[in-house]
Amino acid sequence: MKIQLKLKDRTLIAKLSGELDHHSAKTVKEMLENAIETKACVNLIFDLTGLTFMDSSGIGVIIGRYKLLQGIGGKVKIVSDKQSVNKLITMSGLTRLMEVCESVEQAIMNL
Amino acid sequence: MERKKPDNQMRLEFLSKSSNESFARATVAAFASQLDPTLEVLADIKTAVSEAVTNAIIHGYGTSCGIVHIECEIKGRDLTVIIRDNGKGISNIEEARTPLYTGMPESERSGMGFTVMETFMDEIEVESVPGVGTSIYLTKHIPE
C-alpha cells in the first residue's frame, strides 16, 4: 500500500495505490488522521484510482474519516474508476453519503 | 446419497496474521483461474475470501494467534471455498450476518463482511460452535 498526500487549500487529497484491506487499513487511517490534524484539513478526497484491491475494511476507513470531517462541517469525495471498487462502494451505501467523481479535478470543483 | 467427488481440490494453512490476507485471496484466485473466470468474477471471489479470512483473524482468533485453514474444491463449473478457524466461534450467527452489525464497534469495522460475501458469491453457509471455531462455505458458479 502506497499513500500519497497532497494539500490544496484545506482539502487533503489522498491517492491510495495497491491493496486496501484490513492489514493496510490501520496505516492508512493513521496517516490520514495525522495529516488532517496537523494540516487542519476540512475536506478529504479519496483518490482510489490506483487501488488494485479493496474489501470492506476500505469502506470502514472511508466512513470513519467521513464521520470525523462531517463533525467539523467538511466534505468527503471519492474518485474511483475500477469496476470492482465501484461495486463495493455502491453496495455499501457510501454513494448515499458522498459523491463518487471521475477525476480529482471534478471532485475539487464539486466541493 | 453419495457425495460427488470434486474434480480438483487444494488445501492451505497459514498463521492468523493480517499480512497473510493478501496471500490467501491471491492463492484462491490462482486456483480458481483454471476455470477461466472473468476479471469481475475473480475480483468477487477475492473480495469474499478476504472478508472471511479477515473475520477468522480478527473475530475468530482476536489477539491470539492460530491457524486459518482454507479448502477449495472444483466440481464442474462450481468453486467452493471453505474457510475454517478454531477460534472463539460465533454465538449468534443470525446477528453476525445482519448488515452493518459489527462485533467490534470500537475498531471502525464497517459490519459489511457477511453482506459482501452474500452479495459476491452464489451461496454462503456458516457453521460455528462457540469455543470450537467457525467454518464458512462460499460457493460461486463460474460461467463458461
Chai-1 contact restraints between the chains, C-beta under 6 A:
chainA,res_idxA,chainB,res_idxB,connection_type,confidence,min_distance_angstrom,max_distance_angstrom,comment,restraint_id
A,E19,B,S22,contact,1.0,0.0,6.0,A-B,restraint_1
A,D21,B,E21,contact,1.0,0.0,6.0,A-B,restraint_2
A,D21,B,S50,contact,1.0,0.0,6.0,A-B,restraint_3
A,H22,B,S18,contact,1.0,0.0,6.0,A-B,restraint_4
A,H22,B,T54,contact,1.0,0.0,6.0,A-B,restraint_5
A,H23,B,S18,contact,1.0,0.0,6.0,A-B,restraint_6
A,H23,B,S19,contact,1.0,0.0,6.0,A-B,restraint_7
A,H23,B,E21,contact,1.0,0.0,6.0,A-B,restraint_8
A,D55,B,T47,contact,1.0,0.0,6.0,A-B,restraint_9
A,D55,B,S50,contact,1.0,0.0,6.0,A-B,restraint_10
A,D55,B,E51,contact,1.0,0.0,6.0,A-B,restraint_11
A,S56,B,S110,contact,1.0,0.0,6.0,A-B,restraint_12
A,S56,B,M112,contact,1.0,0.0,6.0,A-B,restraint_13
A,S56,B,G113,contact,1.0,0.0,6.0,A-B,restraint_14
A,S56,B,V116,contact,1.0,0.0,6.0,A-B,restraint_15
A,I59,B,S110,contact,1.0,0.0,6.0,A-B,restraint_16
A,I59,B,M112,contact,1.0,0.0,6.0,A-B,restraint_17
A,G60,B,E108,contact,1.0,0.0,6.0,A-B,restraint_18
A,G60,B,R109,contact,1.0,0.0,6.0,A-B,restraint_19
A,G60,B,S110,contact,1.0,0.0,6.0,A-B,restraint_20
A,G64,B,E108,contact,1.0,0.0,6.0,A-B,restraint_21
A,S84,B,A43,contact,1.0,0.0,6.0,A-B,restraint_22
A,M91,B,T119,contact,1.0,0.0,6.0,A-B,restraint_23
A,S92,B,M112,contact,1.0,0.0,6.0,A-B,restraint_24
